[in-house]
């Protein structure tokens, strides 16, 4: 009967009936509930996952004023040496660029921005690559870099000198992870992407809209490897190097499976997480997420990923309030509504700043 009713309703439509697709249909909720649209964090916070692509050319005074408006105490710019193209080459990847960026920050930023350095995988596998890379890593840290950021291109795009994709757990990289432990700097590593990017693009794929609007994000088991394989490679690195602190970017892509993430954190005490670009996953499971944040309050730091100041309100609202049924800021990323976790102040302070200040001198 229900199908018959729908069919009859469709036939009853006239040519003047507005038509729209899923991307367009986004009606405001008629639900009347308390709203707290926060534009400023309750406490000063450190954003451990941000990107500024041209630090030497930045108007750092403007950047700091924007940070002040959000109550952001410190920004961690993970792109200390610039960024890369998809051929595995870094647009900028030299020590001098890092030094110029650090000098710019020192002159104009009053310590409000810190840099992570990056690696160039050009020539990986050739004699001398590892020694050269280790020496440059030491120079970068001596100059002021506070950590190492590994892009998702490791495992997806970067190739060795024989044209073969470099595995995340390639043993030739072990000296890098050990050197980070020796230098007492953390490694923030992004491996793979959300698992639905590897799944069939059909009506059962929760990220269908994102893939439809961003087709370059679609993956498969042969492009270049299964999701589970890539994530397992990352976890093997974590376990092989227990003295190195790793940040699994984006909650390790387990923000939608906190039970599994809980087991992983219990099994790998050297691993931290940050929630850049996955706050929508946490906001749709407020009870489970709140319990997770309370339990792992010493393992979580604030992360956003992209620098779009007006989007931070979503993060503040999820973490600080108990608001109900409010939207994410990008429908293609999350078409569902979210709820505030209402974290206790002591937990909120740890996630916003105390954990990073105590352990990493990011202040």
FENCOR-V298628 format. One record per residue. N is the residue number from 1. SS is DSSP state (H for helix, E for strand, L for the rest). Layout:
# FENCOR-V298628
[[N SS] [N SS]]
This chain:
# FENCOR-V298628
[[1 L] [2 H] [3 H] [4 H] [5 H] [6 H] [7 H] [8 H] [9 H] [10 H] [11 H] [12 H] [13 L] [14 L] [15 L] [16 L] [17 L] [18 L] [19 L] [20 L] [21 L] [22 L] [23 L] [24 L] [25 L] [26 L] [27 L] [28 L] [29 L] [30 L] [31 L] [32 L] [33 L] [34 L] [35 L] [36 L] [37 L] [38 L] [39 L] [40 L] [41 L] [42 L] [43 L] [44 L] [45 E] [46 E] [47 E] [48 E] [49 E] [50 E] [51 L] [52 L] [53 L] [54 L] [55 H] [56 H] [57 H] [58 L] [59 L] [60 H] [61 H] [62 H] [63 H] [64 H] [65 H] [66 H] [67 H] [68 H] [69 H] [70 H] [71 L] [72 E] [73 E] [74 E] [75 E] [76 E] [77 E] [78 L] [79 L] [80 L] [81 L] [82 L] [83 L] [84 E] [85 L] [86 L] [87 L] [88 L] [89 L] [90 E] [91 L] [92 L] [93 L] [94 L] [95 H] [96 H] [97 H] [98 H] [99 H] [100 H] [101 H] [102 H] [103 H] [104 H] [105 H] [106 H] [107 H] [108 H] [109 L] [110 L] [111 L] [112 L] [113 E] [114 E] [115 E] [116 L] [117 E] [118 L] [119 L] [120 L] [121 L] [122 L] [123 L] [124 L] [125 L] [126 L] [127 L] [128 L] [129 H] [130 H] [131 H] [132 H] [133 H] [134 H] [135 H] [136 H] [137 H] [138 H] [139 H] [140 H] [141 H] [142 H] [143 H] [144 L] [145 L] [146 L] [147 E] [148 E] [149 E] [150 E] [151 L] [152 L] [153 H] [154 H] [155 H] [156 H] [157 L] [158 L] [159 E] [160 L] [161 L] [162 L] [163 L] [164 L] [165 E] [166 L] [167 L] [168 L] [169 L] [170 L] [171 H] [172 H] [173 H] [174 H] [175 H] [176 H] [177 H] [178 H] [179 H] [180 H] [181 H] [182 H] [183 H] [184 L] [185 L] [186 E] [187 E] [188 E] [189 E] [190 L] [191 L] [192 L] [193 L] [194 L] [195 H] [196 H] [197 H] [198 H] [199 L] [200 L] [201 L] [202 L] [203 L] [204 L] [205 L] [206 L] [207 L] [208 H] [209 H] [210 H] [211 H] [212 H] [213 H] [214 L] [215 H] [216 H] [217 H] [218 L] [219 L] [220 E] [221 L] [222 L] [223 E] [224 L] [225 L] [226 L] [227 H] [228 H] [229 H] [230 H] [231 H] [232 H] [233 H] [234 H] [235 H] [236 H] [237 H] [238 H] [239 H] [240 H] [241 L] [242 L] [243 L] [244 L] [245 L] [246 E] [247 E] [248 E] [249 H] [250 H] [251 H] [252 H] [253 H] [254 L] [255 L] [256 L] [257 L] [258 H] [259 H] [260 H] [261 H] [262 H] [263 H] [264 H] [265 H] [266 H] [267 H] [268 L] [269 L] [270 L] [271 E] [272 E] [273 E] [274 E] [275 L] [276 L] [277 L] [278 L] [279 H] [280 H] [281 H] [282 H] [283 H] [284 L] [285 L] [286 H] [287 H] [288 H] [289 H] [290 H] [291 H] [292 H] [293 H] [294 H] [295 H] [296 L] [297 L] [298 L] [299 L] [300 E] [301 E] [302 L] [303 L] [304 L] [305 L] [306 L] [307 L] [308 L] [309 H] [310 H] [311 H] [312 H] [313 H] [314 H] [315 H] [316 H] [317 H] [318 H] [319 H] [320 H] [321 L] [322 L] [323 L] [324 L] [325 L] [326 E] [327 E] [328 L] [329 L] [330 L] [331 L] [332 L] [333 L] [334 L] [335 L] [336 L] [337 E] [338 E] [339 L] [340 L] [341 L] [342 L] [343 L] [344 L] [345 H] [346 H] [347 H] [348 H] [349 H] [350 H] [351 H] [352 H] [353 H] [354 H] [355 H] [356 H] [357 H] [358 H] [359 H] [360 H] [361 L] [362 L] [363 L]]
